[in-house]
Amino acid sequence: MAEEIRQWSGQVIPASLAGIIGFKRKLHARFKRKLHARKVASEQRLPPRSDAIKDGDSRAALSYGPSEHRAAASRSKRYAKTDELVDRVAATETAVSKLNDDMTGVKAVTAEVTRWKLMGLGALGVTGMAAAALASLVTAYWADIWRALRGG
């Protein structure tokens, strides 16, 4: 039989659960102590400046002003960096859109070259077609070309 433990409330629970419950209570108590210690430490370190300013404590008001100025300066730097980042992102988006536009033309040429390769045309075949087109132009306008070369 499993060992049973009677709690202070009168409940009877198995010993395995008693260890878990005890551990949970210890953690909860430790957490409460740490929370209380942090609260006390923060109250000791940071006097309530807003109350001191409301009461007219001039020293607190003097120490509060520079920190506000530092905070405002820090915020302005952060906003400037954010604006710079926005500008950089906008420039990047513009560059990417231009690149996409260029790539559509490249894709068309690539598709045409791929079609040529599927038809069995290589670089020599394409060069031959270009030479044939040039030769046909020269043949069609040979009389005009010869007249221009002779100076007449």
Disulfide bonds with the S-S distance in Angstrom:
none
